[in-house]
Amino acid sequence: MDDNTFLPKLSQNLLEILEDNEYYDTTIEVGNDPYVKIFHAHMVILYYRSPYLRRILSTNRKKNDGILTHIKLPNISPEVFQIILRYIYGGRLSLKEYDTLDIIKILVAANELSLQELITHLQSFLIINKENWINQNFNLIYQTSFNNDTFLKLQNFCIELISKEPEKIFNSIDFNSISEKCLITLIKQDDIQLDDIQIWEHVLKWGIAQNPELPSNSSNYSKDDFNTLKITLKQCIPFIKFYNLSSEEFLNNVYPYKKIIPKELREDLLKYFLNPKNQSIKKLNNSKSIDSKIITLQHAELISKWIDRLEITDEIKNSYEFKLILRGSRDGFSSSKFHEICDNQFHTISIIKVKDSDEILGGYNPTIWDSFFGYYSATEDIEDCFIFSFKSNDSTDIANNILSRVTVKKYAIYNDSNFGPSFNGLILFGSNYYDESYCRNSSCYEKPIRETEEEFSVEEYEVFQIMKTGKTDAKKELKMRKELKGLK
C-alpha cells in the first residue's frame, strides 16, 4: 500500500476540525476597519504550521485560565486568510479557481506568515501558468518580487525576461506605470536584446507618459516643456547608448529632443555624428540584439571571436548578425524539421540547452547542411568548424567554457536525414532528440566539450545563420552561398 494512501482522509479530518466551533482555543482578528473578521483556530496546528504564528504564540503562551489566545493580522484580507487557513489545516490549495491577482495576494500573505512551502509553490504556478499575464502586468510582478527577498524564483524570472524578451515588458499594458528604478534596471542590462534606438524610443515614451500635460506633438513643446521632460529622464539618459545609433536614427529620433540631453553630451554627440570618422569617442558594443532563449549577447560576441580565431580578451574585428532560422520549441525537435529548414544554409551556429541542467552546447558549421548520407568536406572552410560548451547561460560566467576545433577535417560534419546537427563530437539524433543526443570524445576534434559521454535530452535548441554586417560582406556571403549550392 502506498505510504500516502491515508493523507486525503487526514486532510479531510483536519479541515473538519477547522470548521468545528466547539474546541478552538485561539481567535485571529484579520483585516482592517471597516472589514474585519474573526477566525477560530487551534494553537497547536498554528504553532507547527506557520513559523510566523509560532513566534507570536511563543510569546503569548496560553495559561490555564480559560482565556483564549488572540492574534491580529491587519495586513491580510479575510478572504485571502480564509484560503490560507484551509491550506494550513488541510494542506490543500486549488489555484485554478482563483484569478491571478488573488494568487498574488495569497503569495504576499503566505510570505507574511512564513509559509515557505506555499511560497515556492505559488511562484512556480505563476511562472508556469501565468506567463502571458505576467508579461502584460510586469510592473506589478516586478515590484512584488523585489519588495520581498523570499520571492527569488519570481525575481530570477523577471531578470531573465528583462534580458531576453524586453519587448514584452515595454509593450505591456502597465509599462508607463513602472517606477524609474525599474526602468533603469531594464535599460542598463548589458545583454538586453533590444536595439538601442528602440530603447531610446521606449524611454522617451515613458518620460512623456509621466507628464500628461505635455503637448501631443513635440514640435509644440515650450522651453518649460522640454525642461520638464529633461528632469523626468535625468537619471535614465546616462544609460542610453547614443553612440551606437546611426546618423539617420540620431537625426530623426534624438535630435528633435536635443534640449533634454545634458549640454556636454549633446555637443559631443553633434561632433560625433557630424564627423563619423572621429574615433575619439568609442562606440559601445551593445548595438545589436540576439533573438535567443538560450544565449546572451556576451555568448554571441565570444562565438564571433572564435569564428575569427581570436582569444576571449581580443577586441572584436568583425560584426556578425545572428539570424535565427530554427527554434525547437517553435519549429519542432525532429531531424526531418532540422533538414527542412537548415539544408543548404551556410555558416550556421547550432545552440543546445541540455535538459535539467544549466549546460549549453553548440557547434559552428561554415559549410552547408544536407540530408545525404556521409561526411561533408566539400570546401576548405571546413577547417573552421568547432564545437563548444558553456557551463551555464549566465553571462557573468562566460569564461567557464570549452572550445574544441576540428583536427580531422573530412570527419568534421556528418549529414544524415535521421540526424540533426552533427559534428562527430556532438550529435543530435532521432525524431525528438529525447535521450538520444550525446557528446563523445572524438579524435576529430581537439578535446571533448563535456565531462560525460552519457546521452542527454534537449530542452531547447536553436540554429542561427551567421553573416557579417555591411553591404560588401553581404554580397560576398551571397556569392559564397551560390557557389556552395553549385557543389550539390
N, C-alpha and C positions, 0 to 999 in steps of 0.2 A: 504494500500500500504506500502511496506517495506520502512523504512527510508533511506535505501541505494540505492534505485531504480535509483536516478539521478546521483550517483557518477561516473559511467562509462562515461556518457556524459560530465560531468565536467572535468574528467581526459583528455578526448579527446580534449576538447576546450583549456585546458591549454597547451597541447602538440602542438596544432596549433599555440598558441601564441609564443611558443619557436621557432618554425620554421619560424615565420613571421619576416623578417629582417627590418621591417619598424618602429616599435615602441619601440625598445630596448633602454635602457639608460645606460647600463653597458657592458664593454668588459672585458673578462677574458683571460689572456695570460697563457696558460697551456703548461708545458713541458720545456725541456732544448734544447739548440742548439745541434745538427742541426735540431731537430724535435720539432718545436713549432707551436701551433695552437691557433688562436684567436676565442673565442666563444662570441656570443651576448646573452645578458640576461637582466632580468628586476629586478631592485634593490628591489622592494617591495617583490617579491617572494623569492629572495635570503635571504633577511633580516629575513623573518619569517620562512624559512625552514631550515636554517643552522646557529647554534649558532656561529660557527667559522666565517662565512662570515658576520654575524651580527656585530661582534666585529670590523671587518675591515671597514665595511660600516659606523659604528657609528663614527669612527674617520676620515672618509672621506666623509662626507655628501655632496650630490650633491648641488651645487649652481645653481641658475637660470641664468647661463651664457652660457648654451648650450654645455658645456664641458662634455664629457662622463666620468663616473667613471671607472677607470681601476684597475683591480686586477690581481696579478701574483700568479700562483700556480706552481712553478718549480718542486715540488716533485711528481706530479701526471702526468701520461702519458695522452696524448689527447684521446686515445682510451677508457681508463678507465673513464676519466672525462665525455666523451660523454654519457656513460651508466648511470653515477650518475646524470648528469644534467637532463636526461629524468626522472629519479626517482624523483628528486626534484620537477619537474613540474607536472608530471602525476601520481606520486605515484605508478608506475608500474615497476616491475623488474622480468622478467622470467629468472631464473638461469639455466634452463635446457639446454639452447643453448650455455653456456659458459663452458670451461674446468675448472678444479679445480684450477689451477694456476691463471687463470683470476679472479676467485671468491675471492681468497686470496688477489689479488691486489686491487679488489674493496673494500674488507674489510679494508685494510690498508688505502685506500683513504677516505673511509667513516669515519674512525677514525680521520683523519686529519681535516675533515670538521665537526666533532662532530655530525654526524647523528646517534644518539643513537638507534633509531627505526630500522634503517637498519643494524647497527652493531649487534644487538640482533638477527635479522632475519638471517643474514648471518652465524653467529656462529651456530645457530640451524640447518640450512640447511647443513652445513659441517658435523656436528656431526651425523645427522640422515642419510644423503645420501652419504657421502664420507668417511665412517669409514675405509673401506679397503684401500683407497688411503692414509688416514692419517697414518694407520699402516705401510705402505711402505715408507712414507716420513715423519716420525715422527720428525726428526730433524728440518725440515722447520717449521712445525706447532708449535713445542715447542718453537723455537726461536721467531717466530712471536707472539705467545700468551703472552710470558713472557717479550717481549720488549714493550708491551702495557698494561697498567694497566686496560684498559676497557674491555679486552678480557677475562673476568672472566669465562665464560662458557667453552671456549677452554682450559683455564688453569686447571679448575677442571677436564675436560675430560682427559687431559694429565696426571694429577696426579693419577687419577683412573686407567688409562691404565698402568702407571708405576707400580702401586701396584698390580693390579690383572692379567694383561696379559703382563708381561715384555718380554716374548719370542717374541712377535710380534714386539717389539722395537728392541731387539737385532738381530732379523733376517730381519729387514727392509733393503731396498736397500741402505739407506744412513746412516746406523749405524756408519760406520767408519769415517764419516764426522762430527759427533756430537762433540760439544765442551767438553772440560774437565769438565767444570761446569755442563753441562747437564749429563754427565756420572756419576759424583759424586752424583748428585741428584737421579739418578736411583739406584745406588748400596747402598746408605745409608738408603733407606727406610726400616724401621723395619718390615713392613708387606709385603715386596716384595715376591711374590710367585714363588720363584726360588731357587733351591738347591745351596748351597754355592760353590760347585765345578763348577757349570755352570757359576756362577757369575765370578769366577776367570778366567775361560776359555774365557769368553767374554771380560773381561777387558784386558787380555793378547792379544787377537786378535786385540782389538782397539789400544793398545800401539804399536804393531808391524806394524799396518797399517799406523800409523803416521810417521813411519821411513821406507819407501820403499827400502832404501839402505841396510837394514839388510839381511843377508843370509836367504834363504827359510828354511833351516834346522838349528835349534838352536844348534845342536852339532857342527856346524861350526862357532859359534859365537866367536869372539875375545874378549879380555878384554874390548876394547873400545866399541864393540857392546853391551855387557851387560851393560856397563855404560850408553850408550845412552838410552837403554830401561829403565834402573833404573831411570834416570832423567825424562823421559816421564811419568812414572807411580808413581812418588814420592808422589803425592797428593792423589792417588787412593788406594795405598797399605793399609793405616790405616783403610779403610772401608771393607777390605776383612776379613771374619771370618774364618781364617785358622784353629782355634781350633775345628771347627765343622766338619772338614774333617776326613775321615777315614785314617788309616795309608797307605792303598793302594793308595788312592787318592793323599795324600801328596807325597808319593814316586814317583808316575808316572807322576803327573801333576804339582807339585810345585817344587820339589827338583831339576829338571833339570834347573830351573831358580833361584836357591837359591842366585845367585850373585846380583840379583836386589832387594832382600829383605834386609832391614837395618840389620846390624850385630847383634845387641842386640836381635831383634825379631827373626832372623834366629837361633841364639843359643838357645833361649827359645823353639822354635818350635822343634828343633832337640831333646832337652831334653824331651819334652812332648811326641813326637811320638816314641822315643826310649824306654820310660817308660810310657805306657798308664795309669798305676796306680797312677802316680804322679798327685795329685789333687791340686797342688799349683797354677795352672792356671785353672780358671773356664771356662768351655765352655759357649759360648753364646747360647741362646735358639732359634736361628733362623735357625736351621739346616734343618728344614722341610718346605715344602710349602703346600698350600692347593688349590685345584682346585675348586674355588668358585667364583661366580659372586655376592654373597650376603655378605658373612662374610670374615673377615681378619684372619690372624694368631692369633691376640690377642683374637678375639672372640673364636677361636678354643681352645686356651690354657685355657681360662676361663671355657669353656664347659668341657674340660678334668678334670679340678679341681672339677667341680660339679659331674662328674661321680665318682670321688674318694672321694666325700663328703668333699672337702676341702673348705676353705674360699678363697676369692679373693686375700688376702695378703699372703696365704700359698705358699710354694715352691712346684712346680710340682713333684709328686712322680713317675708317670708312663708316658712314652712317647707313645702317641696314633697316629696311622695313620688314617686320614680321607679319606677314599676311596670313591670317587664319583660314585654312581651307577645309579642315575637318576637326570636329569635336565629338568624342564618343557619346557623351550624354545627349547630344543634339542629333547626330547622324547615325549612330549605331556603333557597336563594337565588333562587328564581323569582319573577317578578312575580305569578303566579297565587297562590302561597302568601302573598305580601305582602297581596294584596287579600282573601284568605280570612280572614286573621287581623285585619287592620287596618282594613278598611272599616267605616265608622260609628263608629270610635273617635275621640274628640275629644282635643284637647290632647296631641299626641304629639311626641316628640323622636326623630329618626332619627339614629343614630350610625354612621359608616362608618370602618373601618380599611382604608387603602389597602395593597394587597399590595406586598411588597418595599420597604416604607417605614415610617417611624415616624409618618407623617401621619394625622391624624384629621379627618374632615369631618362636617358634620351640618347639620340644619335643624329648625326648630320650626314645626309646623302647629297653630294654635289651633283650627282647624275640623276637619272630618272628611275622611277619605279615601273615595274611591268608585271604582267601575270604569267609570263612564260617561265618554264621550269629551269632553274640553274643560277649560277653566279654571274654577276654582271660586271664587266671590266672593260667597257667599250671605249672609255675616254681616259685621258691621262689625269683628269680631275679626280679620279677615284682615290688617288693618293691623299686627298684632303679629307677623306672620311674620318670621323672619330665618334666614339661613344663616351658617355659621361654619366655621373651621378652627383646628386646633392643630398646631403643628409636630411635637409628639411626645406620647406618653402619659405622659411624666414629669411628676408633679405639681409638681416644683420649677421646671418651665419653663412653667408655665401662662400666664404673662403674654405668651408668644410666640404670640399668637392673632390672628385676623382675624374681626371681626363685621361682617356686612353686612345691614342691614334693608331690607325691601321698600320700593320707591318707586312702583311701579305696581301697585296693589292687585289689579286684576282679572286680572293675569297672574302672581300670586304662586304659586299652587298649580296643578299640572297633573295631571289624572286621566285614566288610560287603563289598560285591563286588561293592556296589553303593557308597562307601565312599573311600576317600583317607586316608592318615594318620590321625587317630582319637584317641585323648587322653581324651575323655569325656569333658575336659575343653577346648579343641582346636580341631575343626572339619573342614576338607576339604570335600566338598560334591559335587556330580554332575558330569556331563560329561566334564565340562571345568573349574570348580572351580570359575565361574564368578558370583559374587553377592550371592553365596550360602555358603560361608565359614564363620565361626564365632567362637568367644571365648565366653564362658559363665561362670558365677560364679558357678562352680561345687563344691559341697561339697566333691567330691572325691579327690580334690587337695587342698593344703593348702590355696591358695588365687587366685583371678583372675589375669591374666597376662596382661589384657587390661582394660582401663578405661571404655570402652563401650562394650555392647553386640550386637551392630549392626552388620549385615552381611557385609563382605568386599570382594573385588576381589583380586585375587592373581596375582601379576605382574611377579613373578618368584618363583620357589621353587626347592629345591634340597634335595636329600636324600643321606646321607653318611653312609657307614658301618665303624664302629669304631673297630680297632684292635690294641692291644698292639704290639709294635715293639719288635723284638727279636725272635729267633727260639723257645725258650721254650714257650713263650706266644702264638706263632702261633700254636704250637701243641695243647695247651690247648683249643684255640679257635676252632680248627678243631674238636677236640673231643666233645666239647660242641655243635657244630653245628650238629654233627651226633646224639647226644642224643636228641636234640630238634626235629630233623626230625623224630626220633623214636616215639615221642609223637603224631604224626599225625595219 
